[in-house]
Amino acid sequence: MPKIKEIERTPNPDAMRFVLGDPLTNGVTKSFENADEAESNELASSLFAIDHVINVYFVDKYVTVTQDGDAVWSELLRQLAPPIREASTQTDLEEDEEVHATKEVQETDDPRLKEINKMLDDQVRPYLLADGGGLKILGLDGDRLKVHYQGACGTCPTATSGTLYAIESMVKRIDPEIQVVSV
């Protein structure tokens, strides 16, 4: 049973990050966008059973829960804490091989995509994780790089403006013709 050490605000006013005393997973990242996706995961499923929860994202000692904006955090936190405290360490979890990039992106021969994914791993994803979220590359369609924000980043106002602009600036060093779009 993980102990909740801290509850942190994220840059997204609709997301909170729970910092646990012990790891929930051993490096495995999980992102659930809805209750159907969470069916096979006891913790995520129990969090989606709480009204207003729209996203659950966790890795190691961090659980990020995003709400729809219609709940009062002080009340919602009281409902979220028990299932997180009761969760068992999830050592049997398999990494979603496509959590950071689709299989198509991972298997590409396009050197631009390989370099972009490495750049995101080194320079962007650690910072997004610190804010309770992540980023998945969906693909490169011509000169349009499609990305999908996860966790707290999914509905964050700064992700779709400032962060997206910063990512596009970095990507343009690899190929000045690429435009980054969030989907």
N, C-alpha and C positions, 0 to 999 in steps of 0.2 A: 504494500500500500504506500503510494508516494505521499509524502508530506508536502503541502504547499508552503514554500518559503516566502514567496512574494507574489503579489499581483501587480502587474505593471501596465500602465497605459501605453498605447502604441500611437504612432502618428495618426492612425485612423481612429476617429472618435467612436466608431462603432465596433472596435475590437479591443480585447484585453488579452494579455499574455500572462499565463500562470507559470511561475518558475518553481520547479519541484526540487525537493531535497535529494531524491534519487532518480536515476534515469528511468523514463517510461519505456524508451526503446534504446537499443544500442546502435545509434547512428542511422536508423531507418526513419525516413521521412514519409509521412502520410498526409494527404490532403483530401478532404471530403467536401464536396460542393453542395451536397444535399443528403437527405435521409436515405434515399435509395442506395447511393454509393456507400453509405456507412453501415448498411445492413449486416455485413459480416464482421464488423468491429464493435465489440461490446461498449467500449468507452464512447466512441463517436456516436453510436446509435443512442446511447443514454443521453448524450448532450443534445442531439437533434430532437429528442422527445420533449425537450423544454421549449416552451413557446418563445418565439423570436430568434432562435438560433438559426443562422443561415450558412455557417461555414465552420469547420473544425480542421485545424492544422496542427500536427505535432511532430516533434523530433527530439530525441534525447531527453533533456530535463525541461522541455518547453511545450506548453499546450496553449494554442491561440484559439479563442472563440470569437466569432464575429456575429453580431446581432443585426436585425433589420432596421434599427434606429428607433423603434417604437417602444422599447423597454427602458426602464430606469436602471442604470447599472447597479446601484446599491441593492436593489431587489433581485436582479438577475444573478448577481454574484453569489448571493446566498443559495440560489438554486443550483448553480454550476459547481460550487465547491464540493458538495458531497460525492457526486459521481467521479470527480477527478481524484479525490482522496481515496475512494474505494477501488480505483483502477489497479489492476495488478500489472507488474512489469510485463511488457509484451515482447518477450524474447523470441517467440515463434513467428513474429511478423516477417513477411518477405518484403523486401524493398520493391516498390512499384518501379519497375525498370524505366518507366516513362515519366517519372515524377519531375524531372528537370528538362527533358527533351523527348519528343516523340521518337519512336523507333526509326522512322524515316530520317530524322535529323541525325540520330546516332550512327546510322549506317551510311550516311551520305559520303560521296566522293568529293563534294564541293568543299574546297579548302577554306572558303569564306565562312561557311557554317561551322566547320571544326574550330576555326580561330575565334569566332564569335562565342561559341559555347564555352571554350576555355577562358576567354576574357570574362564572361559572365560568372563562371565558377570562381575566378580569382578576384575580381573587382566589384561584383555587384551582389551576388547571392549571399555572401557572408553578412553584408549590411542589411539586406532585406530580412534575413533570418533574425538578426538582432532586433528588428522591428516587428517580428512575429509573422513573417511571411516568406514567400519565395517567388520564383519566376520560372515558367516553363516555355521552352521554344517549341512552337507548333510547326514551323516550317518557313521556308523561303520560297515565295511565289514571285518569280521574276526578281524584282528589286524591292519587294515588300517582305520584311521579316515580321512574321506573326508571333506574338508572345502572349502569354496568359499569366496574369498575376494570381498568386495563391495566398491563402491565409488572410492576415490583416491587410495585405497589399491589394487584395481583390476588389475591395470597395473603397479604398483610400483615395481621397481627392488628390493627394500629392503624387500618388503612383501614376495616375493617368496624365499628369501634367509634368511636374518637375522631374520625377524619376525617369519617366519615359523619354523626356528631352535629353537627360544626361546619358541614358543608354544609347539613344540615337547618335549623340555626339561621339561616343566611344566607337560605335559600329562604323561611323563614317570614316574613322581612321583606317579601318579595314577595307571598306569600299564606300567611296563618297556618294554613290548612287543609291544606296540602300535607305529605305524609309522604314521606320519601326512603327508597327500598329499593334495596339492592345485589343485582344478579342476575348 
